[in-house]
Amino acid sequence: MFIERVCIASDGSDLAVRAAQMGVLLARSGAGRILAVAVAQPHFSAPDGATPLPDAQSELERARAAAQAHAATILRIARDEGVSCDIETPLSSTPGVEIVRLAQEYGCDLIVMGTHGRNDAAPRFAGSVAQYVLAWSPIPVLLLRDPRDAAPPDYREREASQATRTVAGK
């Protein structure tokens, strides 16, 4: 199977940039194209309840500008590698839905994104967004995660703890 079109979803985090680099290399290896998706996700409620709500128009403008900047980063990486790139920056409160929809609409063969990206307004891009995309995309998904989050649990320690509890009768 050749990868002809790769959808790269970005929230602008360092991890999203690394995912973009990986996606571009995959597309280049198959003489493919990139679809850069950066969802403009406005946030109208203050998380602590005490902060005044932002002005709606300025928040929409902020969200759109951020999404365009994130997509421009992917475009720059693609151009540096000689890969064609289309950009989509939809406005939505459900980025996972938009990523899957656009990947299908453009006929993408693969979706590439980070799993623990952080952005300035939402607590996590990839927690719920990557989970949604992974669960609902009919297209294969490549998730990149921060190596610091990838350390496997120490099963020996856990097994020893369970054995101690069993012996102690707990």
Short mmCIF file of the C-alpha atoms (twelve columns), coordinates in Angstrom:
data_MODEL
# 
_entry.id   MODEL 
# 
loop_
_atom_site.group_PDB 
_atom_site.id 
_atom_site.type_symbol 
_atom_site.label_atom_id 
_atom_site.label_alt_id 
_atom_site.label_comp_id 
_atom_site.label_asym_id 
_atom_site.label_seq_id 
_atom_site.Cartn_x 
_atom_site.Cartn_y 
_atom_site.Cartn_z 
_atom_site.pdbx_PDB_model_num 
ATOM 1   C CA . MET A 1   0.000   0.000   0.000  1 
ATOM 2   C CA . PHE A 2   1.354   3.363   -1.022 1 
ATOM 3   C CA . ILE A 3   0.549   6.374   1.074  1 
ATOM 4   C CA . GLU A 4   -0.715  8.971   -1.363 1 
ATOM 5   C CA . ARG A 5   -2.277  11.478  1.022  1 
ATOM 6   C CA . VAL A 6   -1.499  12.063  4.687  1 
ATOM 7   C CA . CYS A 7   -3.708  14.125  6.981  1 
ATOM 8   C CA . ILE A 8   -1.608  15.843  9.643  1 
ATOM 9   C CA . ALA A 9   -3.589  17.308  12.539 1 
ATOM 10  C CA . SER A 10  -1.921  19.949  14.678 1 
ATOM 11  C CA . ASP A 11  -2.537  21.981  17.791 1 
ATOM 12  C CA . GLY A 12  0.780   23.808  17.413 1 
ATOM 13  C CA . SER A 13  2.583   21.975  20.218 1 
ATOM 14  C CA . ASP A 14  6.166   20.733  19.886 1 
ATOM 15  C CA . LEU A 15  4.813   17.194  19.684 1 
ATOM 16  C CA . ALA A 16  2.460   18.211  16.866 1 
ATOM 17  C CA . VAL A 17  5.444   19.630  14.973 1 
ATOM 18  C CA . ARG A 18  7.277   16.302  15.391 1 
ATOM 19  C CA . ALA A 19  4.162   14.503  14.147 1 
ATOM 20  C CA . ALA A 20  4.094   16.849  11.147 1 
ATOM 21  C CA . GLN A 21  7.714   16.038  10.356 1 
ATOM 22  C CA . MET A 22  6.934   12.310  10.491 1 
ATOM 23  C CA . GLY A 23  3.817   12.693  8.353  1 
ATOM 24  C CA . VAL A 24  5.656   14.712  5.726  1 
ATOM 25  C CA . LEU A 25  8.421   12.100  5.515  1 
ATOM 26  C CA . LEU A 26  5.825   9.355   5.080  1 
ATOM 27  C CA . ALA A 27  4.090   11.324  2.328  1 
ATOM 28  C CA . ARG A 28  7.388   12.091  0.614  1 
ATOM 29  C CA . SER A 29  8.400   8.422   0.591  1 
ATOM 30  C CA . GLY A 30  5.302   7.612   -1.453 1 
ATOM 31  C CA . ALA A 31  5.345   10.776  -3.591 1 
ATOM 32  C CA . GLY A 32  2.210   11.789  -1.745 1 
ATOM 33  C CA . ARG A 33  0.479   14.952  -0.614 1 
ATOM 34  C CA . ILE A 34  -0.316  16.443  2.771  1 
ATOM 35  C CA . LEU A 35  -3.569  17.716  4.194  1 
ATOM 36  C CA . ALA A 36  -2.755  20.034  7.097  1 
ATOM 37  C CA . VAL A 37  -5.650  20.303  9.554  1 
ATOM 38  C CA . ALA A 38  -5.599  22.779  12.419 1 
ATOM 39  C CA . VAL A 39  -9.000  23.264  13.986 1 
ATOM 40  C CA . ALA A 40  -9.794  26.779  15.189 1 
ATOM 41  C CA . GLN A 41  -11.308 25.986  18.551 1 
ATOM 42  C CA . PRO A 42  -12.589 29.073  20.393 1 
ATOM 43  C CA . HIS A 43  -12.969 28.912  24.153 1 
ATOM 44  C CA . PHE A 44  -15.741 31.056  25.550 1 
ATOM 45  C CA . SER A 45  -15.872 29.882  29.146 1 
ATOM 46  C CA . ALA A 46  -13.353 30.594  31.834 1 
ATOM 47  C CA . PRO A 47  -12.058 27.384  33.412 1 
ATOM 48  C CA . ASP A 48  -11.898 28.804  36.932 1 
ATOM 49  C CA . GLY A 49  -15.269 30.553  36.800 1 
ATOM 50  C CA . ALA A 50  -13.793 33.768  38.179 1 
ATOM 51  C CA . THR A 51  -12.056 35.042  35.073 1 
ATOM 52  C CA . PRO A 52  -14.167 37.310  32.863 1 
ATOM 53  C CA . LEU A 53  -15.290 35.671  29.637 1 
ATOM 54  C CA . PRO A 54  -13.397 36.818  26.553 1 
ATOM 55  C CA . ASP A 55  -15.051 38.991  23.955 1 
ATOM 56  C CA . ALA A 56  -16.603 36.592  21.422 1 
ATOM 57  C CA . GLN A 57  -15.247 38.295  18.315 1 
ATOM 58  C CA . SER A 58  -11.714 38.603  19.648 1 
ATOM 59  C CA . GLU A 59  -11.798 34.960  20.774 1 
ATOM 60  C CA . LEU A 60  -12.894 33.826  17.308 1 
ATOM 61  C CA . GLU A 61  -10.104 35.883  15.754 1 
ATOM 62  C CA . ARG A 62  -7.573  34.447  18.214 1 
ATOM 63  C CA . ALA A 63  -8.680  30.876  17.477 1 
ATOM 64  C CA . ARG A 64  -8.561  31.413  13.712 1 
ATOM 65  C CA . ALA A 65  -5.128  33.051  13.850 1 
ATOM 66  C CA . ALA A 66  -3.758  30.231  16.008 1 
ATOM 67  C CA . ALA A 67  -5.121  27.557  13.653 1 
ATOM 68  C CA . GLN A 68  -3.689  29.342  10.615 1 
ATOM 69  C CA . ALA A 69  -0.284  29.571  12.310 1 
ATOM 70  C CA . HIS A 70  -0.348  25.850  13.185 1 
ATOM 71  C CA . ALA A 71  -1.276  24.926  9.606  1 
ATOM 72  C CA . ALA A 72  1.406   27.258  8.231  1 
ATOM 73  C CA . THR A 73  4.017   25.347  10.237 1 
ATOM 74  C CA . ILE A 74  2.970   22.101  8.538  1 
ATOM 75  C CA . LEU A 75  2.997   23.854  5.148  1 
ATOM 76  C CA . ARG A 76  6.547   25.103  5.783  1 
ATOM 77  C CA . ILE A 77  7.750   21.591  6.740  1 
ATOM 78  C CA . ALA A 78  6.078   20.107  3.647  1 
ATOM 79  C CA . ARG A 79  7.538   22.725  1.302  1 
ATOM 80  C CA . ASP A 80  11.020  22.188  2.768  1 
ATOM 81  C CA . GLU A 81  10.687  18.506  1.823  1 
ATOM 82  C CA . GLY A 82  9.153   19.194  -1.597 1 
ATOM 83  C CA . VAL A 83  5.738   17.794  -0.662 1 
ATOM 84  C CA . SER A 84  2.475   19.395  -1.817 1 
ATOM 85  C CA . CYS A 85  0.206   20.544  0.987  1 
ATOM 86  C CA . ASP A 86  -3.429  21.586  1.268  1 
ATOM 87  C CA . ILE A 87  -4.618  23.463  4.357  1 
ATOM 88  C CA . GLU A 88  -7.904  23.323  6.244  1 
ATOM 89  C CA . THR A 89  -8.569  25.418  9.361  1 
ATOM 90  C CA . PRO A 90  -12.228 24.827  10.216 1 
ATOM 91  C CA . LEU A 91  -13.883 26.574  13.138 1 
ATOM 92  C CA . SER A 92  -15.296 23.959  15.509 1 
ATOM 93  C CA . SER A 93  -15.679 22.993  19.145 1 
ATOM 94  C CA . THR A 94  -15.213 19.327  18.144 1 
ATOM 95  C CA . PRO A 95  -11.772 19.010  16.543 1 
ATOM 96  C CA . GLY A 96  -11.834 15.207  16.380 1 
ATOM 97  C CA . VAL A 97  -14.979 15.258  14.264 1 
ATOM 98  C CA . GLU A 98  -13.422 17.782  11.873 1 
ATOM 99  C CA . ILE A 99  -10.159 15.850  11.551 1 
ATOM 100 C CA . VAL A 100 -11.955 12.615  10.638 1 
ATOM 101 C CA . ARG A 101 -14.399 14.396  8.310  1 
ATOM 102 C CA . LEU A 102 -11.693 16.241  6.405  1 
ATOM 103 C CA . ALA A 103 -9.414  13.204  6.157  1 
ATOM 104 C CA . GLN A 104 -12.294 11.281  4.579  1 
ATOM 105 C CA . GLU A 105 -13.330 14.178  2.342  1 
ATOM 106 C CA . TYR A 106 -9.794  14.507  0.943  1 
ATOM 107 C CA . GLY A 107 -9.336  10.741  0.536  1 
ATOM 108 C CA . CYS A 108 -6.459  10.470  2.992  1 
ATOM 109 C CA . ASP A 109 -4.719  7.126   3.510  1 
ATOM 110 C CA . LEU A 110 -3.348  7.984   6.964  1 
ATOM 111 C CA . ILE A 111 -3.928  10.456  9.804  1 
ATOM 112 C CA . VAL A 112 -0.872  11.534  11.811 1 
ATOM 113 C CA . MET A 113 -1.118  13.459  15.083 1 
ATOM 114 C CA . GLY A 114 0.411   13.810  18.537 1 
ATOM 115 C CA . THR A 115 -1.128  12.314  21.651 1 
ATOM 116 C CA . HIS A 116 -0.244  14.710  24.424 1 
ATOM 117 C CA . GLY A 117 0.083   18.056  22.740 1 
ATOM 118 C CA . ARG A 118 -0.695  21.123  24.780 1 
ATOM 119 C CA . ASN A 119 -2.092  24.368  23.532 1 
ATOM 120 C CA . ASP A 120 -2.692  27.724  25.104 1 
ATOM 121 C CA . ALA A 121 -6.390  27.379  25.894 1 
ATOM 122 C CA . ALA A 122 -7.358  23.717  26.058 1 
ATOM 123 C CA . PRO A 123 -5.873  21.363  28.609 1 
ATOM 124 C CA . ARG A 124 -4.947  18.737  26.012 1 
ATOM 125 C CA . PHE A 125 -5.264  18.418  22.291 1 
ATOM 126 C CA . ALA A 126 -4.748  14.729  22.156 1 
ATOM 127 C CA . GLY A 127 -6.330  13.338  25.238 1 
ATOM 128 C CA . SER A 128 -9.874  13.325  24.009 1 
ATOM 129 C CA . VAL A 129 -9.168  14.414  20.429 1 
ATOM 130 C CA . ALA A 130 -6.737  11.590  19.644 1 
ATOM 131 C CA . GLN A 131 -9.001  9.126   21.420 1 
ATOM 132 C CA . TYR A 132 -11.929 10.264  19.277 1 
ATOM 133 C CA . VAL A 133 -9.937  10.072  16.046 1 
ATOM 134 C CA . LEU A 134 -8.542  6.658   16.941 1 
ATOM 135 C CA . ALA A 135 -11.969 5.309   17.870 1 
ATOM 136 C CA . TRP A 136 -14.006 6.737   14.993 1 
ATOM 137 C CA . SER A 137 -11.707 7.101   12.002 1 
ATOM 138 C CA . PRO A 138 -12.122 4.505   9.263  1 
ATOM 139 C CA . ILE A 139 -8.663  5.645   8.120  1 
ATOM 140 C CA . PRO A 140 -5.508  4.281   9.820  1 
ATOM 141 C CA . VAL A 141 -4.136  6.611   12.503 1 
ATOM 142 C CA . LEU A 142 -0.500  7.084   13.533 1 
ATOM 143 C CA . LEU A 143 -0.213  8.638   16.996 1 
ATOM 144 C CA . LEU A 144 3.062   10.057  18.242 1 
ATOM 145 C CA . ARG A 145 3.495   10.560  21.947 1 
ATOM 146 C CA . ASP A 146 6.033   12.290  24.093 1 
ATOM 147 C CA . PRO A 147 8.793   9.802   24.948 1 
ATOM 148 C CA . ARG A 148 8.519   10.886  28.582 1 
ATOM 149 C CA . ASP A 149 4.947   9.541   28.591 1 
ATOM 150 C CA . ALA A 150 5.989   6.284   26.931 1 
ATOM 151 C CA . ALA A 151 7.807   4.606   29.813 1 
ATOM 152 C CA . PRO A 152 6.116   1.292   30.573 1 
ATOM 153 C CA . PRO A 153 5.060   0.646   34.142 1 
ATOM 154 C CA . ASP A 154 7.439   -1.365  36.258 1 
ATOM 155 C CA . TYR A 155 5.503   -4.619  36.407 1 
ATOM 156 C CA . ARG A 156 8.044   -6.268  38.693 1 
ATOM 157 C CA . GLU A 157 7.379   -3.653  41.346 1 
ATOM 158 C CA . ARG A 158 3.620   -4.028  40.938 1 
ATOM 159 C CA . GLU A 159 3.812   -7.835  41.107 1 
ATOM 160 C CA . ALA A 160 5.969   -7.653  44.234 1 
ATOM 161 C CA . SER A 161 3.461   -5.298  45.828 1 
ATOM 162 C CA . GLN A 162 0.583   -7.649  44.983 1 
ATOM 163 C CA . ALA A 163 2.505   -10.636 46.348 1 
ATOM 164 C CA . THR A 164 3.158   -8.783  49.603 1 
ATOM 165 C CA . ARG A 165 -0.536  -8.006  49.971 1 
ATOM 166 C CA . THR A 166 -1.467  -11.626 49.230 1 
ATOM 167 C CA . VAL A 167 0.960   -12.949 51.856 1 
ATOM 168 C CA . ALA A 168 -0.235  -10.381 54.368 1 
ATOM 169 C CA . GLY A 169 -3.831  -11.421 53.698 1 
ATOM 170 C CA . LYS A 170 -4.991  -8.061  52.404 1 
# 
